Amino acid sequence: MSQRHADPVHQRVRAHPAKQGSSLPKPVLQALLNTPNGTKLGRYKLEWDNQLGRHLRAMLEMAAQSGVRLDECTTGRASEWDLSKMSKASVQWYIKGQYIDDPDPSLLRNLTLNDGLCLMPATSKCDRWGDKHGHKIMFFPYRPDDAWNGCRAFRDCELHHPVRGADRAHTPLFTSTGDQAIQASFVRTVVYHMLRSPHMAPVLRPADAGRYSFHSFRKFYCTCLKQAKVPNETIQSLLRWSDPSSVDGYDMPSPEDHAKLVDAAYRYSPNAITPFLLKQVAALKIDDNDVLLDWCTECHIDLTDVTLDW
């Protein structure tokens, strides 16, 4: 057996992405959000147009655009929702250049591309008191024509299931019937069955479904930011990490993304400079300095190199 296969370190590295959830490929994310109404997901029958369905969609679409942690916006099976979690009051709307806590429904129905939604983070495992990242809002611009848009999805929740005034501070951000907080175990189960439902077959092999989880939305957002050439420091701030190395751990380009980079490197590969090519250039006796400069630039020749004998 080779050392690579015998080394437990390599085994841990290979197993880690599957344990934490790989970054969602875009086609998988789109198919997941297009799970048909009426699909049986374990004991739950999906209905996108009821209260639980709308809030589930909003949670998934907002996660794809912010990397929000499941622990911030749900409760555990044995615990009750409390003010350490996100509430309706964690949302502040940005409309016509103003911040509004509880806008009139007419404003929400007429959002423009200049409007959006601000979400204040809750406490988390790396910020239990909210004193590290509590001020780092997540902003969701209104983009009605995008395949997924957290602002649009949550706007629909606000319009169909309004919570007004002081009650917003005491109502969970994402709710089921009776304004009960959605449980983390329910979300994990739903995502598990979504990934394995028959409609996913064109974009996801059943054998690969185990690579993804709700945590994959966080990795997806990190990877998208990295692909957009956002600096690591900004990504760390947006995703509210304490450790700068987390960016590299979560940035997981797909094979297609890697292929684009390899193709780009191939397209921009410089011409090889060999003694034979140099003799050919010398024989041309180029008098036009601009032509010579262009050629040297194309071939990455340093004109200040004193070892070149023209």
NUKOL-474992 format. One line per 10 residues: number of its first residue (from 1); their letters; for each residue x, y, z of N, C-alpha, C, O. Coordinates in pm, whole numbers. Layout:
BEGIN
NUM	A	X,Y,Z,X,Y,Z,X,Y,Z,X,Y,Z  ...
This chain:
BEGIN
1	MSQRHADPVH	86,-120,0,0,0,0,89,124,0,188,129,72  53,225,-81,134,346,-89,122,424,40,29,405,118  219,515,61,217,595,183,95,688,185,40,715,291  55,736,67,-60,826,62,-185,760,117,-258,821,194  -210,635,78,-330,568,124,-318,519,268,-419,500,337  -194,500,314,-175,451,451,-176,564,553,-200,541,671  -150,687,506,-136,799,597,-274,844,646,-357,884,565  -301,837,776,-433,876,827,-464,1023,806,-581,1062,804  -360,1108,791,-384,1250,769,-459,1270,638,-554,1347,632  -414,1200,532,-481,1212,403,-624,1160,413,-715,1213,349
11	QRVRAHPAKQ	-643,1056,491,-777,1002,506,-870,1103,573,-986,1115,536  -817,1175,671,-899,1275,739,-933,1390,646,-1046,1440,646  -837,1434,566,-860,1544,475,-966,1507,372,-1051,1590,338  -961,1384,323,-1057,1341,222,-1197,1325,281,-1297,1347,213  -1203,1287,408,-1333,1263,471,-1398,1392,519,-1521,1399,532  -1318,1493,545,-1370,1615,605,-1480,1683,524,-1583,1717,582  -1465,1704,390,-1570,1772,315,-1703,1699,322,-1808,1763,332  -1702,1567,317,-1826,1492,323,-1893,1508,459,-2016,1512,468  -1811,1518,564,-1867,1531,698,-1933,1667,715,-2042,1676,773  -1870,1771,666,-1920,1906,687,-2016,1952,577,-2090,2048,598
21	GSSLPKPVLQ	-2017,1887,463,-2100,1931,352,-2019,2005,249,-1963,2111,278  -2011,1952,128,-1938,2019,22,-2018,2138,-28,-2137,2150,-2  -1950,2226,-101,-2018,2339,-161,-2118,2292,-266,-2086,2206,-347  -2238,2349,-264,-2341,2309,-360,-2306,2358,-500,-2279,2476,-518  -2305,2270,-600,-2297,2319,-738,-2424,2396,-772,-2532,2365,-722  -2411,2495,-858,-2527,2579,-893,-2646,2498,-944,-2759,2525,-902  -2627,2399,-1035,-2744,2322,-1082,-2813,2246,-970,-2935,2230,-972  -2736,2198,-872,-2796,2127,-759,-2878,2223,-673,-2988,2189,-629  -2825,2342,-649,-2898,2441,-572,-3028,2478,-642,-3133,2485,-578  -3023,2502,-771,-3144,2540,-845,-3247,2428,-842,-3366,2453,-822
31	ALLNTPNGTK	-3202,2304,-861,-3295,2191,-858,-3355,2174,-719,-3473,2143,-707  -3275,2194,-616,-3325,2180,-480,-3436,2282,-452,-3538,2248,-391  -3416,2407,-497,-3517,2510,-474,-3639,2492,-563,-3743,2554,-540  -3627,2407,-665,-3740,2378,-753,-3803,2242,-723,-3871,2184,-808  -3781,2191,-603,-3846,2066,-563,-3998,2082,-579,-4054,2178,-526  -4064,1992,-649,-4207,2010,-678,-4294,2010,-553,-4267,1939,-456  -4398,2090,-559,-4500,2085,-453,-4555,1944,-440,-4573,1874,-540  -4581,1904,-319,-4637,1771,-295,-4534,1661,-279,-4570,1547,-251  -4406,1694,-295,-4301,1594,-279,-4295,1547,-134,-4292,1628,-42  -4294,1416,-114,-4281,1360,22,-4135,1365,62,-4048,1309,-5
41	LGRYKLEWDN	-4108,1433,172,-3972,1447,226,-3973,1385,365,-3990,1454,466  -3955,1253,369,-3974,1182,494,-4123,1182,527,-4204,1142,444  -4159,1226,647,-4300,1233,687,-4364,1366,649,-4483,1386,671  -4284,1457,593,-4334,1590,559,-4366,1598,410,-4288,1553,326  -4482,1655,378,-4521,1678,240,-4498,1825,207,-4557,1913,269  -4411,1850,110,-4370,1986,79,-4484,2067,17,-4547,2025,-80  -4509,2183,75,-4604,2280,19,-4538,2417,27,-4535,2478,134  -4487,2464,-84,-4415,2591,-83,-4506,2710,-48,-4457,2813,-2  -4636,2695,-68,-4726,2809,-55,-4795,2820,80,-4885,2902,96  -4755,2740,178,-4810,2761,312,-4703,2825,400,-4592,2852,353
51	QLGRHLRAML	-4734,2850,525,-4643,2926,612,-4507,2856,627,-4403,2920,613  -4509,2727,655,-4384,2655,674,-4304,2652,544,-4182,2670,545  -4372,2629,431,-4302,2623,303,-4237,2755,266,-4123,2757,220  -4308,2866,286,-4252,2997,253,-4130,3028,340,-4029,3080,291  -4141,2997,469,-4029,3026,558,-3911,2932,532,-3796,2972,548  -3938,2810,492,-3831,2718,455,-3758,2770,332,-3635,2771,328  -3834,2815,231,-3770,2871,112,-3685,2993,146,-3572,3005,100  -3741,3082,228,-3667,3202,266,-3537,3165,337,-3433,3227,313  -3543,3066,425,-3423,3023,497,-3316,2973,400,-3199,3009,413  -3355,2890,304,-3259,2833,210,-3201,2940,118,-3081,2943,93
61	EMAAQSGVRL	-3287,3029,67,-3238,3130,-26,-3152,3234,46,-3055,3285,-12  -3186,3265,169,-3103,3358,246,-2971,3294,284,-2868,3362,290  -2972,3164,310,-2848,3094,341,-2754,3094,222,-2632,3103,238  -2810,3084,100,-2727,3083,-21,-2665,3219,-49,-2572,3229,-129  -2716,3325,17,-2665,3460,-7,-2602,3523,117,-2573,3643,119  -2581,3441,219,-2522,3498,340,-2439,3396,419,-2351,3434,496  -2466,3267,399,-2398,3166,479,-2446,3164,622,-2372,3121,711  -2569,3208,647,-2621,3209,784,-2616,3068,841,-2644,2970,772  -2581,3058,969,-2570,2928,1033,-2707,2876,1075,-2793,2954,1117  -2726,2746,1064,-2854,2686,1101,-2885,2710,1248,-3001,2729,1285
71	DECTTGRASE	-2782,2711,1332,-2801,2730,1476,-2852,2870,1509,-2912,2891,1614  -2828,2966,1419,-2871,3104,1444,-3021,3122,1423,-3084,3206,1488  -3078,3045,1332,-3216,3073,1288,-3312,2959,1316,-3426,2963,1270  -3271,2856,1391,-3358,2745,1429,-3335,2711,1575,-3248,2768,1640  -3414,2617,1625,-3394,2569,1761,-3360,2420,1759,-3390,2350,1662  -3297,2375,1866,-3275,2233,1881,-3403,2164,1926,-3495,2230,1976  -3411,2035,1909,-3533,1961,1943,-3568,1973,2090,-3686,1975,2126  -3467,1981,2176,-3494,1982,2320,-3496,2122,2379,-3517,2138,2499  -3474,2224,2296,-3466,2360,2351,-3575,2449,2294,-3623,2427,2182  -3613,2549,2371,-3712,2646,2328,-3643,2765,2262,-3527,2795,2292
81	WDLSKMSKAS	-3714,2832,2173,-3661,2953,2111,-3646,3061,2216,-3733,3076,2303  -3538,3137,2209,-3518,3250,2300,-3455,3366,2224,-3431,3356,2104  -3428,3473,2292,-3382,3595,2228,-3238,3587,2178,-3189,3681,2116  -3170,3477,2205,-3035,3461,2149,-3042,3420,2001,-2943,3427,1929  -3161,3378,1957,-3181,3340,1818,-3236,3459,1738,-3271,3562,1795  -3241,3442,1608,-3295,3548,1522,-3446,3559,1539,-3517,3459,1549  -3494,3683,1542,-3638,3710,1549,-3677,3798,1430,-3592,3839,1352  -3807,3825,1419,-3852,3918,1315,-3788,4055,1334,-3768,4130,1237  -3756,4088,1458,-3692,4217,1486,-3546,4220,1441,-3484,4326,1441  -3491,4105,1404,-3355,4102,1350,-3350,4158,1209,-3243,4183,1154
91	VQWYIKGQYI	-3469,4178,1150,-3480,4229,1013,-3507,4378,1015,-3591,4428,1090  -3434,4448,931,-3460,4589,909,-3460,4611,757,-3365,4573,689  -3565,4672,707,-3577,4692,563,-3511,4823,522,-3521,4924,592  -3443,4820,407,-3382,4940,351,-3462,4976,226,-3447,4914,121  -3547,5078,238,-3640,5114,132,-3632,5265,106,-3646,5346,198  -3609,5301,-19,-3600,5441,-60,-3497,5517,23,-3517,5634,59  -3387,5449,54,-3277,5513,126,-3298,5526,274,-3219,5591,342  -3404,5464,328,-3430,5472,471,-3438,5333,533,-3479,5237,468  -3399,5323,660,-3408,5198,733,-3542,5194,807,-3575,5286,883  -3620,5088,784,-3754,5078,840,-3768,4943,911,-3742,4838,852
101	DDPDPSLLRN	-3808,4946,1037,-3820,4823,1115,-3943,4741,1075,-3936,4618,1066  -4054,4808,1052,-4181,4738,1028,-4257,4812,918,-4353,4884,947  -4216,4795,793,-4275,4875,685,-4419,4836,655,-4461,4723,680  -4493,4931,602,-4628,4905,556,-4623,4806,440,-4533,4813,357  -4719,4713,432,-4719,4615,323,-4711,4678,184,-4656,4616,93  -4765,4798,166,-4760,4862,34,-4616,4890,-8,-4585,4886,-126  -4529,4920,87,-4387,4941,56,-4321,4811,15,-4240,4808,-78  -4355,4703,83,-4295,4574,51,-4340,4526,-87,-4263,4459,-157  -4462,4559,-126,-4511,4516,-257,-4446,4593,-371,-4452,4550,-486  -4383,4704,-341,-4328,4791,-446,-4178,4813,-428,-4128,4923,-453
111	LTLNDGLCLM	-4108,4710,-386,-3963,4719,-374,-3899,4742,-510,-3950,4696,-613  -3787,4813,-510,-3711,4837,-633,-3572,4776,-617,-3537,4724,-511  -3493,4784,-724,-3358,4729,-721,-3267,4806,-625,-3158,4759,-593  -3308,4922,-580,-3230,5000,-484,-3262,4965,-339,-3201,5016,-246  -3360,4876,-321,-3404,4840,-186,-3346,4704,-145,-3285,4633,-225  -3367,4671,-19,-3317,4543,29,-3353,4517,174,-3433,4588,234  -3291,4414,228,-3322,4366,363,-3191,4353,439,-3094,4295,389  -3188,4406,560,-3072,4391,649,-3109,4290,758,-3217,4297,817  -3019,4196,784,-3042,4095,887,-2929,4099,988,-2812,4084,953  -2965,4120,1112,-2865,4122,1219,-2837,3979,1264,-2930,3901,1283
121	PATSKCDRWG	-2709,3943,1281,-2675,3807,1322,-2715,3778,1465,-2727,3868,1549  -2735,3650,1491,-2761,3606,1628,-2630,3558,1690,-2525,3562,1626  -2638,3514,1813,-2520,3453,1873,-2492,3319,1804,-2582,3259,1745  -2369,3275,1811,-2329,3151,1745,-2222,3082,1827,-2180,3133,1930  -2180,2965,1779,-2082,2887,1855,-1948,2960,1869,-1876,2938,1966  -1916,3048,1772,-1789,3122,1781,-1809,3264,1835,-1714,3341,1844  -1933,3298,1871,-1963,3432,1922,-2083,3421,2015,-2191,3470,1983  -2064,3356,2128,-2176,3321,2215,-2244,3442,2277,-2360,3432,2320  -2176,3555,2284,-2237,3673,2347,-2265,3782,2244,-2314,3889,2281  -2236,3757,2118,-2264,3855,2014,-2177,3978,2017,-2209,4078,1953
131	DKHGHKIMFF	-2064,3972,2090,-1979,4091,2101,-1867,4094,1997,-1793,4192,1990  -1855,3988,1915,-1752,3985,1810,-1810,4024,1674,-1755,4107,1603  -1922,3962,1640,-1978,3981,1506,-2119,4036,1507,-2184,4043,1403  -2168,4076,1624,-2307,4118,1635,-2342,4240,1552,-2459,4264,1525  -2241,4318,1511,-2267,4440,1434,-2256,4417,1283,-2282,4509,1205  -2218,4297,1242,-2193,4270,1099,-2321,4222,1032,-2350,4102,1029  -2395,4315,979,-2523,4280,918,-2503,4199,790,-2399,4206,725  -2605,4123,757,-2614,4056,628,-2713,4135,544,-2826,4158,588  -2674,4177,427,-2761,4257,342,-2804,4176,220,-2722,4111,155  -2934,4181,190,-2990,4107,78,-3058,4206,-17,-3167,4253,13
141	PYRPDDAWNG	-2996,4239,-129,-3059,4331,-223,-3178,4266,-292,-3180,4145,-312  -3276,4346,-328,-3394,4295,-395,-3363,4273,-543,-3333,4368,-616  -3370,4149,-586,-3344,4112,-725,-3455,4016,-769,-3438,3894,-759  -3567,4069,-817,-3685,3985,-842,-3667,3881,-951,-3740,3782,-954  -3571,3901,-1041,-3557,3809,-1154,-3449,3701,-1132,-3430,3616,-1219  -3381,3705,-1018,-3277,3605,-993,-3339,3471,-956,-3450,3465,-905  -3264,3364,-983,-3314,3229,-953,-3338,3211,-803,-3431,3142,-763  -3256,3272,-722,-3279,3274,-577,-3248,3414,-526,-3151,3476,-569  -3328,3461,-435,-3310,3595,-379,-3371,3599,-240,-3493,3590,-225  -3287,3613,-140,-3332,3609,-2,-3430,3720,31,-3524,3699,107
151	CRAFRDCELH	-3409,3839,-26,-3498,3951,1,-3638,3922,-53,-3736,3942,18  -3646,3876,-175,-3776,3845,-235,-3848,3736,-156,-3968,3746,-130  -3774,3632,-118,-3835,3519,-47,-3887,3562,90,-3997,3522,130  -3810,3644,163,-3856,3684,296,-3966,3790,286,-4053,3796,373  -3963,3872,181,-4072,3967,159,-4205,3893,146,-4308,3938,198  -4203,3778,77,-4326,3699,63,-4374,3648,198,-4494,3641,223  -4281,3611,285,-4320,3568,421,-4387,3682,497,-4489,3663,564  -4329,3802,487,-4383,3917,558,-4524,3952,509,-4610,3988,589  -4547,3941,378,-4677,3978,322,-4785,3875,355,-4899,3912,383  -4749,3748,353,-4849,3643,374,-4869,3609,522,-4975,3560,562
161	HPVRGADRAH	-4766,3634,604,-4773,3596,746,-4718,3712,829,-4613,3697,893  -4786,3826,829,-4733,3947,894,-4728,3936,1046,-4817,3878,1109  -4624,3993,1101,-4611,4010,1246,-4575,4157,1265,-4473,4203,1213  -4655,4230,1338,-4639,4375,1344,-4600,4423,1484,-4626,4358,1585  -4536,4538,1485,-4505,4610,1607,-4415,4535,1705,-4318,4470,1666  -4450,4547,1833,-4366,4491,1939,-4359,4338,1934,-4266,4279,1989  -4456,4274,1869,-4456,4128,1860,-4339,4074,1780,-4303,3957,1794  -4280,4157,1696,-4170,4110,1611,-4049,4065,1693,-3980,3971,1654  -4025,4131,1803,-3909,4097,1887,-3926,3963,1957,-3828,3906,2005  -4049,3913,1965,-4075,3789,2037,-4125,3678,1944,-4183,3580,1989
171	TPLFTSTGDQ	-4103,3696,1813,-4144,3595,1714,-4021,3547,1638,-3946,3629,1585  -4000,3417,1632,-3883,3365,1559,-3879,3414,1415,-3983,3444,1356  -3761,3423,1360,-3745,3471,1223,-3814,3378,1124,-3885,3425,1035  -3794,3248,1140,-3856,3149,1051,-3950,3062,1133,-3911,3002,1233  -4076,3056,1088,-4177,2990,1170,-4261,2890,1091,-4271,2896,968  -4320,2800,1165,-4420,2708,1110,-4556,2754,1161,-4569,2866,1210  -4656,2671,1150,-4791,2706,1193,-4792,2749,1340,-4731,2686,1426  -4862,2858,1367,-4870,2906,1504,-4748,2984,1547,-4726,3006,1666  -4668,3027,1450,-4546,3104,1478,-4448,3030,1568,-4376,3091,1648  -4447,2898,1555,-4348,2818,1627,-4215,2819,1551,-4213,2813,1428
181	AIQASFVRTV	-4106,2827,1625,-3975,2826,1561,-3950,2694,1489,-3985,2588,1540  -3891,2702,1372,-3856,2581,1297,-3737,2513,1365,-3642,2580,1404  -3742,2382,1378,-3636,2307,1444,-3525,2272,1345,-3550,2247,1227  -3402,2272,1395,-3287,2239,1311,-3298,2098,1256,-3262,2074,1140  -3347,2005,1337,-3357,1866,1292,-3453,1854,1174,-3432,1772,1084  -3559,1936,1173,-3654,1934,1062,-3586,1981,933,-3603,1919,828  -3509,2089,942,-3441,2142,823,-3341,2041,769,-3333,2019,648  -3265,1980,858,-3166,1880,812,-3237,1765,742,-3191,1717,638  -3349,1720,799,-3422,1608,739,-3479,1645,603,-3471,1566,509  -3536,1764,592,-3595,1808,466,-3487,1818,358,-3507,1770,246
191	VYHMLRSPHM	-3374,1880,391,-3266,1892,292,-3214,1755,252,-3184,1730,135  -3204,1665,349,-3159,1528,322,-3249,1463,217,-3199,1406,120  -3379,1471,235,-3471,1406,142,-3483,1482,9,-3504,1421,-95  -3471,1612,13,-3471,1690,-112,-3358,1643,-204,-3379,1623,-324  -3241,1628,-148,-3124,1589,-227,-3137,1449,-286,-3070,1415,-383  -3224,1369,-227,-3240,1229,-272,-3372,1205,-346,-3403,1092,-382  -3448,1311,-369,-3576,1293,-438,-3552,1272,-587,-3450,1317,-640  -3644,1204,-657,-3623,1167,-798,-3597,1285,-891,-3526,1270,-990  -3653,1403,-861,-3635,1516,-953,-3490,1566,-958,-3454,1642,-1047  -3406,1523,-861,-3265,1565,-859,-3178,1480,-952,-3063,1515,-977
201	APVLRPADAG	-3232,1370,-1002,-3151,1275,-1080,-3074,1338,-1196,-2959,1299,-1218  -3130,1434,-1271,-3054,1491,-1383,-2928,1567,-1343,-2838,1584,-1426  -2920,1613,-1219,-2805,1695,-1178,-2725,1635,-1063,-2618,1685,-1031  -2776,1529,-1000,-2708,1474,-883,-2728,1324,-875,-2841,1276,-869  -2618,1250,-874,-2628,1105,-857,-2664,1074,-712,-2614,1141,-621  -2749,975,-689,-2785,940,-551,-2662,911,-465,-2662,941,-345  -2558,854,-524,-2438,821,-447,-2365,945,-398,-2287,938,-303  -2390,1061,-463,-2322,1185,-425,-2404,1271,-330,-2355,1372,-279  -2528,1235,-307,-2617,1318,-225,-2564,1338,-84,-2587,1441,-22  -2492,1238,-33,-2440,1247,103,-2331,1352,121,-2292,1380,234
211	RYSFHSFRKF	-2284,1410,14,-2179,1512,23,-2236,1647,67,-2160,1737,104  -2369,1662,63,-2427,1794,84,-2521,1796,205,-2581,1694,241  -2531,1912,266,-2617,1933,383,-2651,2081,389,-2615,2156,299  -2721,2124,493,-2750,2267,505,-2621,2347,513,-2616,2461,465  -2518,2289,571,-2389,2358,582,-2330,2389,444,-2246,2478,430  -2374,2314,342,-2324,2337,207,-2360,2475,154,-2291,2529,68  -2470,2534,205,-2507,2668,162,-2401,2769,206,-2371,2864,133  -2345,2749,324,-2240,2837,373,-2114,2825,288,-2051,2925,253  -2079,2702,254,-1962,2681,169,-1988,2735,28,-1897,2786,-37  -2112,2723,-18,-2148,2775,-150,-2124,2926,-155,-2063,2976,-250
221	YCTCLKQAKV	-2172,2997,-55,-2157,3143,-55,-2009,3182,-49,-1966,3273,-119  -1932,3114,34,-1788,3141,42,-1721,3118,-93,-1641,3201,-137  -1753,3007,-158,-1692,2975,-287,-1731,3078,-392,-1647,3118,-472  -1856,3122,-392,-1900,3223,-489,-1824,3354,-469,-1783,3417,-566  -1807,3394,-344,-1733,3517,-317,-1588,3505,-362,-1531,3599,-418  -1529,3391,-338,-1391,3368,-379,-1378,3374,-530,-1284,3433,-583  -1473,3310,-601,-1472,3312,-747,-1489,3455,-801,-1440,3487,-909  -1559,3538,-725,-1579,3678,-765,-1459,3764,-729,-1463,3886,-744  -1352,3702,-682,-1226,3770,-646,-1242,3867,-529,-1172,3968,-521  -1334,3835,-438,-1348,3913,-316,-1230,3881,-225,-1199,3763,-207
231	PNETIQSLLR	-1163,3979,-166,-1049,3953,-79,-1086,3863,40,-1198,3867,90  -990,3782,83,-1014,3690,194,-1061,3762,319,-1146,3711,393  -1005,3881,344,-1043,3954,465,-1191,3993,461,-1259,3991,564  -1239,4028,343,-1380,4065,330,-1470,3943,345,-1575,3950,409  -1428,3831,286,-1506,3707,298,-1514,3666,445,-1620,3626,493  -1402,3675,516,-1401,3639,658,-1500,3726,735,-1569,3676,824  -1506,3854,702,-1597,3945,771,-1743,3914,736,-1829,3911,824  -1770,3890,607,-1907,3864,564,-1963,3736,626,-2081,3730,663  -1878,3634,638,-1923,3506,691,-1899,3494,841,-1930,3391,901  -1845,3599,900,-1831,3608,1046,-1751,3492,1104,-1800,3416,1188
241	WSDPSSVDGY	-1627,3482,1056,-1534,3383,1108,-1430,3452,1196,-1390,3565,1168  -1389,3385,1299,-1282,3437,1384,-1145,3401,1329,-1048,3473,1351  -1138,3289,1258,-1011,3237,1208,-997,3268,1059,-1079,3220,980  -897,3346,1017,-879,3378,876,-862,3255,787,-897,3258,669  -807,3146,842,-784,3026,762,-914,2958,722,-912,2870,635  -1026,2996,783,-1153,2933,748,-1191,2957,603,-1258,2874,542  -1148,3070,547,-1183,3101,408,-1131,2993,315,-1204,2943,230  -1003,2957,330,-947,2854,243,-1010,2718,270,-1022,2637,178  -1049,2693,392,-1112,2565,423,-1250,2550,364,-1294,2439,335  -1320,2664,347,-1457,2659,297,-1467,2687,148,-1567,2650,85
251	DMPSPEDHAK	-1367,2750,91,-1368,2777,-53,-1342,2647,-127,-1231,2594,-123  -1444,2595,-195,-1434,2464,-259,-1480,2472,-404,-1595,2439,-434  -1392,2517,-496,-1430,2526,-638,-1470,2390,-693,-1416,2287,-653  -1564,2392,-784,-1608,2269,-850,-1507,2229,-958,-1421,2310,-994  -1517,2106,-1011,-1429,2068,-1123,-1445,2162,-1242,-1347,2191,-1311  -1567,2212,-1266,-1587,2305,-1377,-1513,2437,-1353,-1456,2494,-1446  -1514,2484,-1226,-1440,2606,-1194,-1290,2585,-1212,-1220,2671,-1264  -1242,2468,-1168,-1100,2436,-1187,-1065,2433,-1335,-959,2482,-1375  -1153,2375,-1416,-1127,2365,-1559,-1113,2503,-1623,-1028,2523,-1709  -1197,2598,-1579,-1188,2734,-1632,-1053,2797,-1598,-994,2867,-1680
261	LVDAAYRYSP	-1005,2771,-1478,-875,2825,-1438,-761,2763,-1518,-669,2832,-1560  -769,2632,-1538,-666,2563,-1617,-668,2614,-1760,-562,2638,-1819  -787,2631,-1818,-798,2683,-1954,-742,2824,-1965,-675,2859,-2062  -771,2906,-1862,-718,3043,-1862,-566,3043,-1856,-501,3120,-1927  -510,2956,-1771,-365,2947,-1763,-304,2903,-1896,-198,2950,-1936  -374,2813,-1964,-325,2766,-2096,-328,2880,-2198,-234,2897,-2275  -437,2957,-2197,-449,3067,-2294,-343,3173,-2275,-296,3234,-2371  -304,3195,-2150,-209,3302,-2121,-67,3250,-2100,20,3323,-2051  -42,3126,-2136,92,3072,-2119,189,3144,-2213,159,3157,-2332  306,3190,-2164,402,3261,-2249,473,3165,-2344,481,3045,-2318
271	NAITPFLLKQ	523,3220,-2452,604,3139,-2544,733,3097,-2475,790,3173,-2397  777,2977,-2504,901,2929,-2445,1021,2999,-2510,1027,3012,-2632  1114,3044,-2429,1234,3112,-2480,1350,3013,-2477,1390,2968,-2369  1401,2981,-2590,1512,2886,-2601,1627,2954,-2674,1604,3053,-2744  1750,2906,-2660,1864,2962,-2735,1836,2966,-2885,1881,3058,-2954  1763,2867,-2936,1733,2864,-3079,1647,2983,-3120,1673,3047,-3222  1544,3014,-3039,1459,3128,-3069,1536,3259,-3061,1514,3350,-3142  1625,3270,-2965,1704,3391,-2951,1793,3413,-3072,1810,3526,-3117  1851,3305,-3125,1934,3317,-3245,1851,3362,-3364,1896,3440,-3447  1726,3310,-3371,1639,3351,-3481,1609,3501,-3475,1609,3569,-3577
281	VAALKIDDND	1582,3550,-3355,1551,3692,-3339,1673,3777,-3376,1661,3880,-3442  1789,3733,-3332,1910,3807,-3363,1933,3813,-3514,1981,3913,-3566  1899,3704,-3581,1919,3698,-3726,1824,3790,-3800,1854,3834,-3911  1709,3820,-3739,1612,3907,-3806,1660,4052,-3811,1619,4128,-3898  1747,4088,-3718,1800,4224,-3713,1686,4327,-3715,1678,4414,-3802  1598,4312,-3616,1482,4399,-3608,1526,4541,-3571,1592,4563,-3469  1490,4637,-3656,1525,4776,-3630,1411,4853,-3563,1431,4957,-3501  1290,4798,-3577,1173,4865,-3520,1166,4832,-3370,1133,4719,-3334  1195,4929,-3285,1200,4904,-3141,1064,4863,-3086,1055,4782,-2993  956,4920,-3143,822,4885,-3094,791,4739,-3120,734,4671,-3035
291	VLLDWCTECH	830,4689,-3241,807,4548,-3273,887,4459,-3179,837,4358,-3130  1013,4498,-3155,1098,4419,-3065,1042,4419,-2923,1044,4316,-2855  992,4534,-2880,938,4544,-2745,813,4458,-2731,794,4390,-2630  726,4460,-2833,605,4377,-2830,641,4230,-2823,578,4154,-2749  740,4191,-2899,779,4050,-2901,835,4008,-2766,803,3901,-2715  919,4094,-2709,977,4062,-2578,871,4055,-2469,878,3970,-2379  773,4145,-2478,665,4142,-2379,584,4013,-2390,550,3951,-2289  552,3974,-2514,476,3852,-2537,550,3730,-2483,488,3638,-2430  682,3730,-2498,762,3614,-2456,816,3629,-2314,890,3544,-2267  779,3738,-2247,823,3760,-2108,976,3767,-2099,1036,3708,-2009
301	IDLTDVTLDW	1038,3840,-2191,1183,3860,-2185,1212,3989,-2110,1150,4092,-2138  1303,3985,-2016,1343,4102,-1940,1451,4173,-2020,1563,4124,-2033  1418,4289,-2072,1513,4362,-2156,1632,4417,-2077,1732,4459,-2136  1621,4416,-1944,1734,4465,-1863,1833,4353,-1830,1934,4376,-1765  1802,4231,-1876,1890,4118,-1848,2018,4132,-1929,2016,4123,-2052  2130,4155,-1859,2257,4181,-1928,2313,4055,-1990,2409,4063,-2067  2256,3939,-1959,2311,3816,-2015,2263,3792,-2157,2314,3704,-2226  2164,3870,-2204,2115,3852,-2340,2209,3923,-2436,2233,4043,-2425  2261,3848,-2529,2353,3903,-2628,2282,3913,-2762,2268,3813,-2833  2238,4034,-2796,2167,4053,-2923,2266,4080,-3035,2226,4098,-3150
